[in-house]
């Protein structure tokens, strides 16, 4: 099964590979003629004949073999790069279509290792490993035929030695595959550990934890080194076995062949030619063994790639264009929704029920761990609920085509991620077709115009990795402007003002109120000051809904909400 998947990468390049293989065979055939031509040179020397003809033929064979082999090698390397490109595109395509639940479980550094390191191993096995091995088999067969014409007895001696040691080498191959898979996993783990530290680079610096993190990454690197040494050990053993096979065969042939020359059963020139063919076997046998080693490495890499490809992907549908003013506001309804992040995890939503009517501002409040952010994850269908019913615009969420559903929603995450690139690219990330006027209006509404005027290149200024050159509040406003440019029918804001100062929070509250007049806004808030003017507030606790009402109603009727408001000095 894995081999069939491996060969699937070759199929688009099979014509070039066949051409490269044929060129390799021609080069090999030229090399195969050299020992025979050398025999003619020796015979001509022994019989006092002119050696010009045999020497000319030998020279032509050398030149032709070198040029053709070089061309074949270039085609193989060129094809190898194409195979790696195809594998990476296929794997990246799969990764971006995985379900959020699976990506949350995986480690970014390990995913990066699969895209870079594992796909690179495929190039070696699919070009040098398989194609060159096939060419080497023909070379080996041709050499054996030529050796048979020299002396059958010496051929049997050679084959006996090669087969015995080759059988022993075959026992090593499965161990190479296991060791290689463990080595790639160790490299992936090292990448995950390094990624963990780099993602929190400032925290590492501020905590004075450089030495500790260096030690953690170094430990992972040492484990990768140890796994790599296992691969090197088994690979070296296979290579030594190949070298021993030829050397032992040489000694046996020299002993048996010498006695046959002494008895007159074999000419000296034939023994010399036979020995040359014997050493000629070193290259094809070595390439076959190397190909088998690379095949084991490739199979190990393919298994890791298949682990990603076998994960369930989200349904692929036609991309829904973002159209300004695409529809009326939509309502949301949760009916006895039950959800947990895994069968072995506690229940996050335990019979959650509430309704968000179309239009206006609805807020979700409650203590941490109440399940507020999970509401957004379920609406975006990052996760699927286990029981109950969720509807958007009166339609069961599972009946919506995924692309259409997400085009209907605008989502601002709690940490408001900003991607490396320019400010313009970040703002237009979710609405590539937005006009300059729409972009300008979104910038003004989110109070980003002052930022744009300060930046050296305005909208075309690079914001750095993860938007490091922007403040927390600026990143938050960029994320909100990006969502507004989609003109969503339902806007989801997760802690949209958590990093804003009081002045900008007040301004953004005005923006949210303005947007709520045009569409449905559902906001998660820990700072109740941002939602006191909400049309309705849903109070969540311990995976359920305990109260729904306006700020004034909840202050008078719900103890938990009154306590939350009191701690933030909104009530006495």
VOTI-185186 format. One record per residue (C-alpha): x, y, z; residue number from 1. Coordinates in Angstrom, 2 decimals, always signed. Layout:
BEGIN
PT        px        py        pz    nr
PT         X         Y         Z   NUM
...
//
This chain:
BEGIN
PT        px        py        pz    nr
PT     +0.00     +0.00     +0.00     1
PT     +2.72     +2.47     +0.96     2
PT     +4.80     +1.47     -2.09     3
PT     +1.78     +2.10     -4.33     4
PT     +1.42     +5.58     -2.84     5
PT     +5.14     +6.09     -3.34     6
PT     +4.93     +5.17     -7.02     7
PT     +2.00     +7.57     -7.45     8
PT     +4.47    +10.44     -7.15     9
PT     +6.44     +9.02    -10.10    10
PT     +3.49     +8.71    -12.49    11
PT     +3.41    +12.35    -13.69    12
PT     +7.17    +12.20    -14.42    13
PT     +7.40     +8.68    -15.87    14
PT     +8.39     +9.77    -19.41    15
PT    +11.34    +11.86    -18.23    16
PT    +12.35     +9.10    -15.83    17
PT    +12.23     +6.51    -18.62    18
PT    +14.36     +8.78    -20.83    19
PT    +16.83     +9.33    -18.01    20
PT    +16.89     +5.61    -17.33    21
PT    +17.57     +4.81    -21.00    22
PT    +20.43     +7.32    -21.09    23
PT    +21.79     +5.68    -17.97    24
PT    +21.59     +2.29    -19.69    25
PT    +23.44     +3.61    -22.73    26
PT    +26.15     +5.00    -20.46    27
PT    +26.28     +1.69    -18.63    28
PT    +26.52     -0.23    -21.89    29
PT    +29.49     +1.91    -22.87    30
PT    +31.09     +1.12    -19.55    31
PT    +30.22     -2.54    -19.96    32
PT    +32.24     -2.69    -23.17    33
PT    +35.43     -1.42    -21.50    34
PT    +36.65     -4.72    -19.96    35
PT    +36.07     -6.52    -23.29    36
PT    +37.95     -3.79    -25.16    37
PT    +40.73     -4.08    -22.56    38
PT    +40.94     -7.81    -23.38    39
PT    +41.40     -6.95    -27.07    40
PT    +44.19     -4.51    -26.13    41
PT    +45.98     -7.22    -24.11    42
PT    +45.53     -9.78    -26.92    43
PT    +46.86     -7.29    -29.48    44
PT    +49.88     -6.59    -27.28    45
PT    +50.57    -10.33    -26.82    46
PT    +50.32    -11.02    -30.54    47
PT    +52.42     -8.00    -31.61    48
PT    +49.46     -6.46    -33.47    49
PT    +48.54     -2.77    -33.66    50
PT    +46.74     -1.52    -30.56    51
PT    +45.41     +1.67    -32.22    52
PT    +41.99     +0.21    -33.05    53
PT    +41.24     -1.25    -29.59    54
PT    +42.60     +1.87    -27.86    55
PT    +40.45     +4.14    -30.06    56
PT    +37.38     +2.03    -29.28    57
PT    +38.21     +2.19    -25.57    58
PT    +38.55     +5.99    -25.72    59
PT    +35.24     +6.41    -27.57    60
PT    +33.50     +4.16    -25.03    61
PT    +34.86     +6.27    -22.16    62
PT    +33.75     +9.57    -23.71    63
PT    +30.32     +8.36    -24.79    64
PT    +29.71     +6.77    -21.41    65
PT    +30.69     +9.95    -19.56    66
PT    +28.57    +12.35    -21.68    67
PT    +25.46    +10.16    -21.77    68
PT    +25.68     +9.33    -18.07    69
PT    +26.02    +13.04    -17.20    70
PT    +22.92    +13.89    -19.24    71
PT    +20.98    +11.06    -17.63    72
PT    +22.03    +12.21    -14.15    73
PT    +20.88    +15.78    -14.88    74
PT    +17.47    +14.55    -16.02    75
PT    +17.15    +12.47    -12.85    76
PT    +18.02    +15.40    -10.60    77
PT    +15.66    +17.70    -12.50    78
PT    +12.87    +15.16    -12.16    79
PT    +13.69    +14.72     -8.49    80
PT    +13.13    +18.41     -7.86    81
PT     +9.79    +18.16     -9.67    82
PT     +8.78    +15.20     -7.51    83
PT     +9.66    +17.10     -4.33    84
PT     +7.66    +20.11     -5.54    85
PT     +4.63    +17.93     -6.26    86
PT     +4.89    +16.14     -2.91    87
PT     +5.16    +19.42     -1.02    88
PT     +2.21    +20.96     -2.85    89
PT     +0.11    +17.88     -2.18    90
PT     +1.07    +17.75     +1.51    91
PT     +0.60    +21.49     +2.08    92
PT     -2.77    +21.34     +0.31    93
PT     -3.78    +18.53     +2.64    94
PT     -2.54    +20.32     +5.76    95
PT     -4.58    +23.43     +5.05    96
PT     -7.70    +21.31     +4.54    97
PT     -7.36    +19.36     +7.77    98
PT     -9.89    +19.81    +10.51    99
PT     -8.92    +22.30    +13.20   100
PT     -9.23    +19.57    +15.83   101
PT     -6.46    +17.52    +14.17   102
PT     -4.16    +20.51    +13.66   103
PT     -4.61    +21.50    +17.31   104
PT     -3.40    +18.02    +18.26   105
PT     -0.33    +18.12    +16.01   106
PT     +2.87    +20.11    +16.58   107
PT     +3.77    +22.88    +14.09   108
PT     +7.48    +21.98    +14.13   109
PT     +6.72    +18.36    +13.27   110
PT     +4.41    +19.42    +10.43   111
PT     +7.19    +21.61     +9.08   112
PT     +9.59    +18.66     +9.23   113
PT     +7.21    +16.53     +7.17   114
PT     +6.93    +19.19     +4.47   115
PT    +10.69    +19.79     +4.28   116
PT    +12.68    +16.75     +5.42   117
PT    +10.34    +13.88     +4.59   118
PT     +9.54    +15.12     +1.09   119
PT    +13.27    +15.57     +0.39   120
PT    +13.81    +11.87     +1.17   121
PT    +11.26    +11.04     -1.53   122
PT    +13.50    +12.64     -4.16   123
PT    +16.36    +10.27     -3.36   124
PT    +14.25     +7.14     -3.37   125
PT    +12.15     +7.96     -6.44   126
PT    +15.11     +8.93     -8.66   127
PT    +18.39     +7.41     -7.49   128
PT    +16.69     +4.76     -5.40   129
PT    +14.27     +3.19     -7.86   130
PT    +15.32     +4.30    -11.36   131
PT    +19.07     +3.92    -10.85   132
PT    +18.49     +0.56     -9.21   133
PT    +16.59     -0.63    -12.27   134
PT    +19.47     +0.54    -14.46   135
PT    +21.91     -1.19    -12.14   136
PT    +19.98     -4.45    -12.50   137
PT    +20.45     -4.28    -16.28   138
PT    +24.12     -3.44    -15.80   139
PT    +24.50     -6.37    -13.42   140
PT    +22.72     -8.70    -15.82   141
PT    +24.91     -7.52    -18.72   142
PT    +28.09     -7.99    -16.70   143
PT    +27.01    -11.49    -15.68   144
PT    +26.33    -12.40    -19.33   145
PT    +29.78    -11.15    -20.34   146
PT    +31.38    -13.02    -17.44   147
PT    +29.56    -16.18    -18.50   148
PT    +31.14    -15.90    -21.95   149
PT    +34.56    -15.70    -20.26   150
PT    +34.29    -18.68    -17.92   151
PT    +31.25    -20.40    -16.41   152
PT    +33.15    -21.88    -13.45   153
PT    +34.40    -18.48    -12.28   154
PT    +30.89    -17.07    -12.70   155
PT    +29.44    -19.71    -10.36   156
PT    +32.10    -18.91     -7.77   157
PT    +31.25    -15.20     -8.00   158
PT    +27.49    -15.70     -7.78   159
PT    +27.79    -18.02     -4.80   160
PT    +29.67    -15.40     -2.78   161
PT    +27.41    -12.51     -3.87   162
PT    +24.16    -14.38     -3.15   163
PT    +25.23    -15.48     +0.35   164
PT    +26.33    -12.00     +1.43   165
PT    +23.39    -10.39     -0.38   166
PT    +20.97    -12.53     +1.61   167
PT    +22.56    -11.35     +4.84   168
PT    +22.27     -7.74     +3.66   169
PT    +18.55     -8.22     +3.01   170
PT    +18.02     -8.91     +6.69   171
PT    +19.30     -5.42     +7.50   172
PT    +16.82     -3.51     +5.28   173
PT    +13.73     -3.59     +7.57   174
PT    +15.90     -2.31    +10.42   175
PT    +17.01     +0.63     +8.28   176
PT    +13.37     +1.55     +7.61   177
PT    +12.46     +1.47    +11.30   178
PT    +15.56     +3.44    +12.27   179
PT    +14.89     +6.05     +9.56   180
PT    +11.27     +6.56    +10.69   181
PT    +12.45     +7.03    +14.27   182
PT    +15.11     +9.46    +13.06   183
PT    +12.57    +11.56    +11.14   184
PT    +10.25    +11.58    +14.15   185
PT    +13.14    +12.77    +16.30   186
PT    +13.89    +15.58    +13.83   187
PT    +10.21    +16.54    +13.89   188
PT    +10.23    +16.57    +17.69   189
PT    +13.29    +18.81    +17.67   190
PT    +11.49    +21.21    +15.31   191
PT     +8.44    +21.21    +17.59   192
PT    +10.55    +22.00    +20.66   193
PT    +12.36    +24.83    +18.85   194
PT     +9.08    +26.22    +17.49   195
PT     +7.65    +26.20    +21.02   196
PT    +10.52    +28.35    +22.29   197
PT    +10.54    +30.73    +19.31   198
PT     +6.79    +31.34    +19.58   199
PT     +7.38    +32.61    +23.12   200
PT    +10.74    +34.23    +22.41   201
PT    +10.10    +37.41    +24.40   202
PT     +8.76    +35.42    +27.33   203
PT    +11.90    +33.27    +27.28   204
PT    +14.06    +36.39    +27.34   205
PT    +12.04    +38.13    +30.03   206
PT    +12.08    +35.00    +32.21   207
PT    +15.84    +34.55    +31.91   208
PT    +15.12    +31.05    +30.59   209
PT    +17.57    +31.06    +27.68   210
PT    +19.88    +28.42    +29.15   211
PT    +17.00    +26.16    +30.09   212
PT    +15.42    +26.36    +26.64   213
PT    +18.81    +25.88    +24.97   214
PT    +19.23    +22.72    +27.04   215
PT    +15.74    +21.47    +26.05   216
PT    +16.38    +22.02    +22.34   217
PT    +19.90    +20.56    +22.64   218
PT    +18.43    +17.47    +24.31   219
PT    +16.01    +17.04    +21.40   220
PT    +18.89    +17.55    +18.95   221
PT    +20.92    +14.87    +20.74   222
PT    +18.02    +12.42    +20.49   223
PT    +17.80    +13.19    +16.76   224
PT    +21.57    +12.62    +16.52   225
PT    +21.28     +9.25    +18.29   226
PT    +18.52     +8.13    +15.93   227
PT    +20.57     +9.31    +12.96   228
PT    +23.54     +7.27    +14.20   229
PT    +21.36     +4.17    +14.23   230
PT    +20.50     +4.79    +10.59   231
PT    +24.17     +5.40     +9.79   232
PT    +25.18     +2.18    +11.56   233
PT    +22.76     -0.06     +9.69   234
PT    +23.48     +1.72     +6.39   235
PT    +27.23     +1.30     +6.89   236
PT    +26.72     -2.39     +7.62   237
PT    +24.88     -2.80     +4.32   238
PT    +27.65     -0.93     +2.48   239
PT    +30.41     -2.99     +4.09   240
PT    +28.61     -6.19     +3.13   241
PT    +28.62     -5.06     -0.51   242
PT    +32.34     -4.29     -0.39   243
PT    +33.08     -7.64     +1.30   244
PT    +31.09     -9.53     -1.32   245
PT    +33.22     -8.15     -4.14   246
PT    +36.51     -8.54     -2.27   247
PT    +35.84    -12.13     -1.23   248
PT    +34.64    -12.92     -4.74   249
PT    +37.88    -11.41     -6.10   250
PT    +40.03    -13.63     -3.87   251
PT    +38.05    -16.73     -4.79   252
PT    +38.14    -15.91     -8.51   253
PT    +41.86    -15.16     -8.33   254
PT    +42.54    -18.51     -6.65   255
PT    +40.29    -20.61     -8.90   256
PT    +41.14    -18.61    -12.04   257
PT    +44.89    -18.84    -11.37   258
PT    +44.69    -22.61    -11.17   259
PT    +42.66    -22.72    -14.40   260
PT    +45.22    -20.52    -16.18   261
PT    +48.03    -22.79    -14.90   262
PT    +46.18    -25.83    -16.26   263
PT    +45.66    -24.15    -19.63   264
PT    +41.86    -24.15    -19.30   265
PT    +41.72    -20.34    -19.35   266
PT    +43.66    -17.60    -21.11   267
PT    +45.40    -14.90    -19.09   268
PT    +43.57    -12.17    -21.03   269
PT    +40.22    -13.80    -20.21   270
PT    +41.13    -13.91    -16.51   271
PT    +42.08    -10.22    -16.61   272
PT    +38.84     -9.33    -18.38   273
PT    +36.86    -11.44    -15.91   274
PT    +38.51     -9.66    -12.96   275
PT    +37.73     -6.29    -14.56   276
PT    +34.09     -7.32    -14.91   277
PT    +34.15     -8.47    -11.30   278
PT    +35.24     -5.02    -10.17   279
PT    +32.74     -3.57    -12.59   280
PT    +30.08     -5.29    -10.47   281
PT    +30.98     -3.02     -7.55   282
PT    +29.07     -0.05     -9.02   283
PT    +25.78     -1.80     -9.92   284
PT    +25.73     -3.92     -6.75   285
PT    +26.52     -0.82     -4.69   286
PT    +23.76     +1.14     -6.44   287
PT    +21.27     -1.66     -5.88   288
PT    +22.11     -1.83     -2.19   289
PT    +22.02     +1.95     -1.94   290
PT    +18.69     +1.94     -3.76   291
PT    +17.30     -0.59     -1.28   292
PT    +18.55     +1.55     +1.61   293
PT    +16.97     +4.66     +0.08   294
PT    +13.77     +2.70     -0.53   295
PT    +13.59     +1.88     +3.18   296
PT    +14.21     +5.55     +4.02   297
PT    +11.59     +6.63     +1.50   298
PT     +9.05     +4.17     +2.88   299
PT     +9.67     +5.57     +6.36   300
PT     +9.15     +9.12     +5.05   301
PT     +6.07     +8.02     +3.10   302
PT     +4.51     +6.58     +6.24   303
PT     +4.89     +9.94     +7.98   304
PT     +3.43    +11.76     +4.97   305
PT     +0.56     +9.26     +4.81   306
PT     -0.22     +9.91     +8.48   307
PT     -1.18    +13.44     +7.43   308
PT     -2.89    +12.46     +4.17   309
PT     -5.01     +9.85     +5.97   310
PT     -6.42    +12.39     +8.42   311
PT     -9.99    +13.41     +7.58   312
PT    -10.19    +16.68     +5.67   313
PT    -12.91    +19.28     +5.60   314
PT    -15.23    +19.01     +2.59   315
PT    -13.87    +20.85     -0.41   316
PT    -16.37    +23.17     -2.04   317
PT    -16.33    +26.04     -4.45   318
PT    -14.86    +29.22     -3.01   319
PT    -17.58    +31.70     -2.16   320
PT    -16.63    +35.24     -3.18   321
PT    -16.89    +37.93     -0.51   322
PT    -19.52    +40.40     -1.71   323
PT    -20.12    +43.71     +0.01   324
PT    -23.64    +43.82     +1.47   325
PT    -24.16    +40.18     +0.46   326
PT    -27.22    +39.60     +2.63   327
PT    -29.37    +40.51     +5.59   328
PT    -28.25    +39.82     +9.15   329
PT    -28.69    +36.23    +10.30   330
PT    -29.90    +34.81    +13.58   331
PT    -28.32    +32.01    +15.63   332
PT    -29.96    +29.38    +17.78   333
PT    -28.38    +26.81    +20.12   334
PT    -30.74    +24.02    +21.22   335
PT    -29.50    +21.66    +23.99   336
PT    -26.01    +21.57    +22.49   337
PT    -23.58    +19.05    +24.01   338
PT    -19.89    +19.19    +23.15   339
PT    -16.55    +17.88    +24.39   340
PT    -13.14    +18.19    +22.73   341
PT    -12.55    +14.43    +22.90   342
PT    -14.08    +11.26    +24.27   343
PT    -11.59    +11.36    +27.15   344
PT    -12.12    +15.09    +27.82   345
PT    -14.69    +16.72    +30.12   346
PT    -17.92    +18.13    +28.72   347
PT    -17.56    +21.79    +27.68   348
PT    -21.18    +22.39    +26.66   349
PT    -23.83    +20.50    +28.58   350
PT    -27.21    +21.33    +27.10   351
PT    -26.44    +24.92    +25.99   352
PT    -29.52    +26.75    +24.70   353
PT    -29.87    +30.40    +23.70   354
PT    -31.02    +32.49    +20.75   355
PT    -29.46    +35.43    +18.93   356
PT    -32.05    +37.25    +16.80   357
PT    -31.00    +38.79    +13.48   358
PT    -29.36    +42.17    +13.88   359
PT    -28.22    +43.97    +17.02   360
PT    -25.56    +43.23    +19.59   361
PT    -25.56    +40.08    +21.72   362
PT    -22.85    +39.43    +24.32   363
PT    -21.60    +36.23    +25.92   364
PT    -20.21    +36.75    +29.42   365
PT    -19.18    +34.52    +32.28   366
PT    -16.13    +33.20    +34.12   367
PT    -13.20    +31.59    +32.30   368
PT    -13.93    +28.01    +31.26   369
PT    -17.67    +28.59    +30.90   370
PT    -17.55    +27.61    +27.19   371
PT    -17.88    +31.02    +25.57   372
PT    -15.07    +30.68    +22.97   373
PT    -16.34    +27.18    +22.18   374
PT    -19.56    +28.80    +20.92   375
PT    -17.52    +30.51    +18.19   376
PT    -15.55    +27.33    +17.41   377
PT    -18.83    +25.46    +16.86   378
PT    -20.33    +28.25    +14.74   379
PT    -17.26    +28.24    +12.48   380
PT    -17.45    +24.42    +12.48   381
PT    -13.86    +24.12    +13.63   382
PT    -15.35    +21.37    +15.79   383
PT    -18.57    +19.36    +15.48   384
PT    -21.00    +19.19    +18.41   385
PT    -21.97    +15.73    +19.63   386
PT    -25.62    +16.39    +20.43   387
PT    -28.27    +19.06    +20.12   388
PT    -28.85    +21.45    +17.25   389
PT    -27.27    +24.69    +16.03   390
PT    -28.96    +26.81    +13.39   391
PT    -27.79    +29.87    +11.50   392
PT    -30.49    +31.82     +9.67   393
PT    -32.93    +29.04    +10.61   394
PT    -30.84    +26.42     +8.82   395
PT    -29.04    +23.59    +10.57   396
PT    -25.35    +24.42    +10.61   397
PT    -24.48    +20.98     +9.19   398
PT    -26.64    +21.68     +6.13   399
PT    -24.61    +24.75     +5.21   400
PT    -21.82    +24.24     +2.66   401
PT    -18.72    +24.98     +4.72   402
PT    -17.33    +27.66     +2.37   403
PT    -20.70    +29.45     +2.28   404
PT    -21.05    +29.31     +6.07   405
PT    -17.63    +30.82     +6.70   406
PT    -18.19    +33.47     +4.03   407
PT    -21.28    +34.49     +6.01   408
PT    -19.30    +34.93     +9.23   409
PT    -16.63    +37.40    +10.24   410
PT    -14.38    +36.16    +13.04   411
PT    -11.92    +38.05    +15.23   412
PT     -9.88    +35.69    +17.40   413
PT     -8.95    +36.47    +20.98   414
PT     -5.24    +36.89    +20.25   415
PT     -5.95    +38.80    +17.01   416
PT     -3.19    +37.21    +14.88   417
PT     -1.41    +39.36    +12.33   418
PT     +0.61    +37.67     +9.59   419
PT     +4.06    +38.62     +8.35   420
PT     +3.67    +40.97     +5.40   421
PT     +2.43    +44.49     +4.83   422
PT     -0.41    +46.20     +6.65   423
PT     -2.40    +46.26     +3.41   424
PT     -1.98    +42.50     +2.92   425
PT     -3.24    +41.88     +6.45   426
PT     -6.26    +44.12     +6.08   427
PT     -7.25    +42.56     +2.74   428
PT     -6.47    +39.00     +3.86   429
PT    -10.14    +37.98     +4.04   430
PT    -11.45    +40.32     +1.32   431
PT     -9.02    +40.41     -1.58   432
PT    -11.49    +42.18     -3.87   433
PT    -12.26    +45.10     -1.52   434
PT    -11.94    +48.52     -3.15   435
PT     -9.67    +51.30     -1.95   436
PT    -12.71    +53.21     -0.70   437
PT    -13.93    +50.23     +1.33   438
PT    -10.43    +49.78     +2.72   439
PT    -10.18    +53.46     +3.67   440
PT    -13.58    +53.37     +5.38   441
PT    -12.64    +50.29     +7.44   442
PT     -9.40    +51.98     +8.50   443
PT    -11.23    +55.10     +9.63   444
PT    -13.94    +53.12    +11.47   445
PT    -11.36    +51.16    +13.48   446
PT     -9.26    +54.27    +14.20   447
PT     -6.26    +52.93    +12.26   448
PT     -5.86    +56.09    +10.17   449
PT     -3.46    +57.60    +12.70   450
PT     -1.30    +54.44    +12.55   451
PT     -1.24    +54.47     +8.75   452
PT     -0.14    +58.12     +8.69   453
PT     +2.76    +57.36    +11.08   454
PT     +4.12    +54.35     +9.23   455
PT     +7.04    +55.13     +6.87   456
PT     +5.41    +53.45     +3.86   457
PT     +1.80    +53.73     +4.96   458
PT     -0.30    +50.68     +4.13   459
PT     +2.66    +49.07     +2.36   460
PT     +4.80    +48.98     +5.52   461
PT     +5.85    +45.50     +6.66   462
PT     +4.49    +44.68    +10.12   463
PT     +7.04    +41.96    +11.01   464
PT     +6.63    +38.35    +12.04   465
PT     +3.26    +37.91    +13.80   466
PT     +2.82    +41.70    +13.62   467
PT     +5.57    +42.27    +16.16   468
PT     +6.05    +45.88    +15.02   469
PT     +2.47    +46.73    +16.03   470
PT     +1.15    +47.19    +19.55   471
PT     -1.38    +44.79    +21.00   472
PT     -4.19    +47.26    +20.53   473
PT     -3.14    +47.97    +16.94   474
PT     -3.10    +44.26    +16.13   475
PT     -6.58    +43.96    +17.60   476
PT     -7.90    +46.84    +15.50   477
PT     -6.27    +45.37    +12.36   478
PT     -8.07    +42.08    +13.03   479
PT    -11.39    +43.89    +13.48   480
PT    -10.92    +45.95    +10.30   481
PT    -10.05    +42.73     +8.43   482
PT    -13.32    +41.17     +9.61   483
PT    -15.39    +44.27     +8.79   484
PT    -14.09    +44.30     +5.20   485
PT    -15.87    +40.97     +4.68   486
PT    -19.19    +42.71     +5.43   487
PT    -20.31    +39.58     +7.29   488
PT    -23.93    +38.76     +8.05   489
PT    -22.77    +37.60    +11.48   490
PT    -19.72    +39.17    +13.17   491
PT    -18.00    +37.17    +15.93   492
PT    -15.75    +39.18    +18.27   493
PT    -13.78    +37.25    +20.88   494
PT    -12.51    +39.71    +23.50   495
PT    -12.25    +42.39    +20.81   496
PT    -11.23    +45.20    +23.18   497
PT     -9.04    +43.34    +25.69   498
PT     -5.85    +45.13    +24.61   499
PT     -7.26    +48.61    +23.98   500
PT     -6.87    +51.65    +26.20   501
PT     -9.96    +53.36    +27.59   502
PT    -10.16    +55.97    +24.81   503
PT     -9.84    +53.46    +21.96   504
PT    -12.19    +51.06    +23.74   505
PT    -14.85    +53.75    +23.84   506
PT    -14.33    +54.48    +20.15   507
PT    -14.48    +50.82    +19.25   508
PT    -17.68    +50.41    +21.26   509
PT    -19.13    +53.08    +19.03   510
PT    -17.93    +51.16    +15.95   511
PT    -19.46    +47.91    +17.25   512
PT    -22.76    +49.69    +17.91   513
PT    -22.65    +51.13    +14.38   514
PT    -21.94    +47.71    +12.86   515
PT    -24.69    +46.12    +15.00   516
PT    -27.18    +48.43    +13.29   517
PT    -26.29    +46.77     +9.98   518
PT    -25.61    +43.15    +10.89   519
PT    -25.68    +40.64    +13.75   520
PT    -22.82    +41.03    +16.22   521
PT    -22.01    +38.33    +18.77   522
PT    -19.25    +39.35    +21.17   523
PT    -17.46    +37.54    +23.99   524
PT    -16.49    +39.94    +26.76   525
PT    -14.73    +39.75    +30.08   526
PT    -14.73    +43.54    +30.37   527
PT    -18.44    +44.17    +30.86   528
PT    -18.01    +47.88    +30.15   529
PT    -17.87    +47.00    +26.43   530
PT    -21.29    +45.33    +26.43   531
PT    -23.43    +47.26    +28.92   532
PT    -25.35    +48.69    +25.96   533
PT    -25.88    +45.25    +24.33   534
PT    -29.41    +44.35    +23.22   535
PT    -29.08    +41.08    +25.14   536
PT    -26.45    +39.44    +27.32   537
PT    -26.12    +35.66    +27.70   538
PT    -24.53    +34.63    +31.00   539
PT    -22.71    +31.29    +30.81   540
PT    -21.34    +29.19    +33.64   541
PT    -19.92    +25.63    +33.81   542
PT    -20.93    +24.74    +30.26   543
PT    -24.48    +26.02    +30.47   544
PT    -26.59    +29.17    +30.14   545
PT    -27.86    +30.53    +33.46   546
PT    -29.45    +33.83    +32.45   547
PT    -30.31    +36.06    +29.47   548
PT    -31.25    +39.73    +29.59   549
PT    -30.08    +43.30    +29.33   550
PT    -27.42    +44.76    +31.62   551
PT    -30.02    +46.40    +33.86   552
PT    -32.15    +43.25    +34.04   553
PT    -29.22    +40.97    +34.88   554
PT    -27.85    +43.28    +37.56   555
PT    -31.20    +42.99    +39.30   556
PT    -31.90    +39.31    +38.65   557
PT    -28.65    +37.27    +38.39   558
PT    -26.18    +36.93    +41.26   559
PT    -23.23    +35.88    +39.08   560
PT    -23.66    +38.78    +36.66   561
PT    -24.10    +41.23    +39.55   562
PT    -20.86    +39.90    +41.08   563
PT    -18.98    +40.24    +37.75   564
PT    -20.30    +43.80    +37.35   565
PT    -19.37    +44.71    +40.91   566
PT    -15.78    +43.50    +40.55   567
PT    -15.44    +45.83    +37.54   568
PT    -17.01    +48.78    +39.40   569
PT    -20.05    +48.87    +37.15   570
PT    -22.39    +48.56    +40.15   571
PT    -21.92    +49.18    +43.85   572
//
